[in-house]
Every structure is written in structure tokens, then in C-alpha cells.
Amino acid sequence: MKIGVVDVGGGFRGVYACGALDFCLDRGIGFDLGIGVSAGSANLASFIAGQKGRNYRFYTVYGLRRQYASLWNFIKTRSYIDMDYVYNTLSNHDGENPLDYPALRSCPTEFLIVATDAVTGEPRYFDKSDLHQDSYEPFKASSSIPCICRPYFIEGTPYYDGALSDPVPVDRAFAWGCDKVVLLLTKPESVRRTSEQDERLAARIRKEYSAAAEKLCHRAQLYNESVDKAQAYAREGKVLIVSPDDTCGVSTLSRDPDALRRLYEKGYADGQKIETFIRNTDH
């Protein structure tokens, strides 16, 4: 029986999934496969490396810094979030809070990181072979929200956030070979995305990246359809959806430390659902 976990990200709302994954670390719960989208890829990197609390500090401490996310960054680099600061300055072996890359690499859990090819609009699934000590480019590509960030280039190819092309990659987990999947959403599962804001952002990148713009226009529809499908799987007992009953006022780019703490605590408490799901699966 192979069990996967999918973390869909959601900017600073990802602190909810971070809490659920920290609960799993406390209880010794592991998975055969982890698939991360955007901030979800960073959550899963720390989880697979066994670093409880690491990502919580990124959301609640480092995320408040101007160097991490700010208009100052946008004016300087055309990216509101400085991916190099997050995934190099802070995360390298000599950084303030290093990712334990050797532990990540040696852990038997397989790891997929979803990004979107900005030229074709198609998903790219990076894996551990694309990561190296102090070289974490796939995380940057997976988290590059159009207009908020410039596309991130890897070997000459520009990438945007993985949510454009595969926002809820449950089917990818089943295609990999999972029998059951834990899906971590960062907004209530009953909440449906709307496309108005995405369409406005798409207009700003259409001239240069028309395929990515088209994907962005249809992201809400794809997300909603994917959640609907996950709910159908859940009724069959194949998927557990873990999502907050509310987001405590936390949005994609909001940085209220108290709200982030409350949302993290919701995620940690909801981690109990994962333990129950896996225990029932074992039996």
C-alpha cells in the first residue's frame, strides 16, 4: 500500500499545511511520495528532510523581512518575493536556516515539484535528481507567481508557479503508483476559485508568454474541477482532504504573525485526521 501526500501551496496560507506536516513529523508519519506545488514544495522539502518547525519560521519570522517579500524587492528586481534570498541566502548549508539536503536526499520518500513551463504552459515535474546541495532552483520555479514574480529560468527555460498547470496534482500521485493520497488544501475545500484576478494578471504576461497566460485564465476552473475530483476520490476512501475551516484572515501575501500562528495551529490539530486515515489504511 503506497500513500502519497499532495501540498497545493497557497503563499503564506501554506502555514496551515506546514502545521499538518509538523504533526506528522511528531507522530513519525511518513509517505511514499510527496508532491508539492509552489509553497507546498518548500513545506515538503523540510518535511522529507525531517526538519520540524523549519518552515514555520520562514512564514512567521523570515517572511516579515523586506529582503524576503516587499515592494522594495519588486522595484529592485521586478519580483515581490526574492527567491534567491529564500532558497539560497537562508537555505544554503551556511545560511540562517539550512535545508538538510543530505537528509532530504537519503529519505526514501520520492519527491515531485510542480512548475509550469512559461513557453508551453505545460507542467514540469522536477524530482530529487534536479536538486543539489545549495542549488534549489525547482523550488524557485514552482513558486514564481505571474506578475508578482518574474518567471524563473532553469537551463534557459522560463517557469512559473506550478498552480497554473496542475494546481491539485492528485491524479499525478495515482499515476505514480499511490493507492491512497492525503491532499493538503490551504483554503476550505468548499471555497471555489474565481478567475477575475487571474484574467487581469494574464493580460500583463500574454504578449511574452501567451501559453502561460492562457493557463492562468483557466487556473480557477482547473483548480475547482480538480477539487471536485478529489472529493469524488474521498467518497471512495482513496483520498483524505485536509483543509482549514477558515483561513484566519491569512491570504497569499498577508503577513500577520498572530493570524499565521492561528492558521498553523489549525493545521497541526487537523493533522490528527491524517493519523486516523493512515491507521485505518494499515488495517
C-alpha positions in Angstrom: 0.0 0.0 0.0 1.6 3.2 -1.2 0.4 6.5 0.3 1.2 9.9 -1.1 0.8 13.5 0.2 0.0 16.5 -2.0 0.6 20.0 -0.8 -1.0 22.6 -3.1 0.7 25.6 -1.5 -1.0 29.0 -1.5 1.6 31.5 -0.5 1.5 32.4 3.2 -1.6 30.2 3.6 0.8 27.3 3.3 1.5 27.7 7.0 -1.6 25.6 7.5 -0.2 22.6 5.6 3.1 23.3 7.4 1.3 22.6 10.7 -0.2 19.4 9.5 3.1 18.1 8.3 4.8 19.1 11.6 2.2 17.0 13.3 3.1 14.1 11.1 6.8 14.5 12.0 5.9 14.4 15.7 4.0 11.2 15.2 6.5 9.6 12.9 4.1 9.5 9.9 5.8 9.2 6.6 4.7 8.9 2.9 5.9 7.1 -0.1 5.5 10.1 -2.3 5.3 13.9 -1.8 4.1 16.3 -4.5 4.5 20.0 -3.8 3.1 23.0 -5.7 4.6 26.4 -5.1 5.0 27.0 -1.3 3.9 23.3 -0.9 7.2 22.2 -2.4 9.1 24.1 0.3 6.9 22.6 3.0 7.5 19.1 1.8 11.3 19.7 1.4 11.5 20.4 5.2 9.1 17.5 6.0 11.1 15.0 3.9 14.3 16.2 5.5 12.8 15.8 9.0 13.1 19.4 10.0 10.1 20.2 12.1 9.4 23.9 12.6 11.8 25.0 9.9 9.1 26.3 7.5 7.1 27.8 10.3 10.0 30.2 10.9 10.0 31.0 7.2 6.3 32.1 7.3 6.4 33.9 10.7 9.9 35.3 11.0 11.8 35.5 7.7 8.7 36.2 5.7 8.3 39.5 7.5 11.6 40.8 6.3 11.9 43.3 3.5 14.5 41.1 1.8 12.0 38.2 1.6 8.9 39.9 0.2 8.4 43.6 -0.3 7.7 46.4 -2.8 11.4 47.2 -2.3 12.2 43.8 -3.9 9.8 44.4 -6.7 11.3 47.8 -7.6 14.8 46.4 -7.4 14.3 43.0 -9.2 10.8 43.0 -10.6 9.9 40.2 -8.2 8.0 40.8 -5.0 9.4 37.7 -3.4 13.2 37.3 -3.7 13.6 33.6 -4.4 17.3 33.7 -4.1 17.1 35.1 -0.6 14.6 32.4 0.4 16.2 29.4 -1.2 19.9 30.4 -1.2 20.7 33.1 1.4 18.5 31.5 4.1 18.5 27.8 2.9 22.1 27.1 1.8 24.3 25.0 4.1 25.8 28.2 5.5 22.6 30.1 5.6 20.5 31.2 8.6 18.2 28.1 8.4 19.7 25.5 6.1 17.8 22.8 4.4 19.2 19.5 5.5 19.9 18.4 1.9 21.7 15.1 2.8 18.6 14.1 4.8 16.3 15.1 2.0 18.3 13.1 -0.5 18.6 10.0 1.7 15.0 9.8 2.8 13.1 7.0 0.8 10.2 9.3 0.2 10.0 10.2 -3.5 9.5 13.9 -4.2 8.0 15.8 -7.1 8.0 19.6 -7.5 5.4 21.0 -9.9 6.3 24.1 -12.1 4.8 25.4 -15.3 6.8 25.9 -18.5 6.0 29.5 -19.3 6.5 29.0 -23.0 4.3 25.9 -23.5 2.1 26.2 -20.5 2.7 22.5 -19.6 3.6 21.2 -16.2 7.1 20.1 -15.4 7.6 17.6 -12.6 11.1 18.1 -11.1 12.4 15.4 -8.7 15.2 14.9 -6.3 17.7 14.4 -9.2 17.1 18.1 -10.1 18.1 19.2 -6.6 21.7 19.6 -5.4 23.4 20.9 -2.3 22.8 24.7 -2.3 21.1 24.5 -5.7 17.3 24.6 -5.2 16.1 26.1 -8.5 13.0 23.9 -8.9 11.5 25.4 -5.7 12.0 28.9 -7.1 10.4 27.9 -10.4 7.4 26.3 -8.7 6.8 29.4 -6.6 7.1 32.1 -9.2 3.6 33.7 -9.3 3.0 35.6 -12.6 3.3 39.4 -12.2 4.2 39.0 -8.5 7.5 37.4 -9.7 9.4 37.2 -12.9 9.5 33.7 -14.4 12.4 31.7 -13.1 14.8 30.4 -15.7 16.3 26.9 -15.4 18.7 25.8 -18.2 17.2 28.6 -20.5 13.6 27.7 -19.9 11.3 30.1 -18.0 9.0 28.7 -15.4 6.0 30.0 -13.5 4.1 28.7 -10.5 3.0 25.1 -10.8 -0.5 26.0 -9.9 -1.1 27.3 -13.4 -0.8 23.9 -15.0 -1.5 21.3 -12.2 -2.8 23.1 -9.1 -4.1 19.9 -7.4 -1.9 17.0 -8.6 -3.8 14.1 -7.1 -4.1 12.3 -10.4 -0.3 12.6 -10.8 0.1 10.8 -7.4 -2.2 8.0 -8.5 -0.3 7.8 -11.9 2.9 7.4 -9.9 1.5 4.4 -8.2 -0.1 5.7 -5.0 -3.0 3.7 -3.7 -4.2 6.5 -1.4 -3.5 10.2 -1.2 -3.6 12.8 1.6 -4.4 16.2 0.0 -3.5 19.3 1.9 -5.5 22.4 0.8 -4.9 25.8 2.3 -8.4 27.2 2.0 -11.7 25.5 2.9 -12.5 22.7 0.4 -15.9 24.3 -0.2 -14.3 27.5 -1.4 -14.2 27.7 -5.2 -11.6 29.9 -7.0 -12.8 32.7 -9.3 -10.9 33.8 -12.4 -11.3 37.6 -12.4 -7.9 38.4 -10.8 -6.2 35.7 -12.8 -7.5 37.2 -16.0 -6.2 40.6 -15.1 -2.7 39.2 -14.4 -2.8 37.1 -17.6 -3.3 40.2 -19.6 0.1 41.5 -18.3 2.1 38.4 -19.5 0.1 37.5 -22.6 2.4 39.3 -25.1 5.5 37.4 -23.9 4.1 34.2 -22.6 0.8 33.5 -24.3 0.5 29.9 -23.3 1.1 30.6 -19.6 -1.4 33.4 -19.8 -4.0 31.0 -21.2 -3.3 28.6 -18.4 -3.6 31.4 -15.9 -7.0 32.3 -17.3 -8.2 28.8 -16.7 -6.5 28.1 -13.4 -9.6 28.6 -11.3 -11.6 26.2 -13.4 -8.9 23.6 -13.3 -8.5 24.0 -9.5 -12.2 23.7 -9.0 -12.5 20.6 -11.2 -9.5 19.0 -9.5 -11.0 19.6 -6.0 -14.3 18.1 -7.3 -12.5 15.0 -8.5 -10.6 14.8 -5.2 -13.9 14.9 -3.3 -15.1 12.0 -5.5 -12.0 10.0 -4.6 -12.6 10.9 -1.0 -16.1 9.4 -1.1 -14.4 6.2 -2.4 -11.9 6.2 0.5 -8.9 6.8 -1.8 -8.2 10.5 -0.8 -8.2 12.3 2.5 -8.8 16.1 2.1 -7.3 18.1 4.9 -8.3 21.8 4.8 -8.9 24.6 7.2 -12.5 25.6 8.2 -11.3 29.2 7.7 -8.0 30.9 6.9 -7.9 33.1 10.0 -7.6 36.1 7.6 -4.4 34.9 6.0 -4.1 35.4 2.3 -1.5 34.6 -0.3 0.8 37.5 0.6 -0.5 38.6 4.0 1.9 38.6 6.9 0.1 39.0 10.2 2.2 36.9 12.7 -0.8 36.2 15.0 -3.0 35.1 12.1 -0.3 32.9 10.8 0.2 31.3 14.2 -3.5 30.5 14.5 -3.6 29.0 11.0 -0.6 26.9 11.7 -2.2 25.6 14.9 -5.3 24.7 12.9 -3.1 22.7 10.6 -1.3 21.0 13.4 -4.6 20.0 15.1 -6.1 18.8 11.8 -3.0 16.5 11.3 -4.8 14.1 13.6 -7.1 13.3 10.6 -4.0 12.1 8.7 -3.0 9.8 11.5 -6.5 8.3 11.7 -6.6 7.9 7.9 -3.3 6.1 7.8 -4.1 3.9 10.8 -7.4 2.8 9.1 -5.5 2.2 5.9 -3.0 0.0 7.7 -5.8 -2.2 9.0 
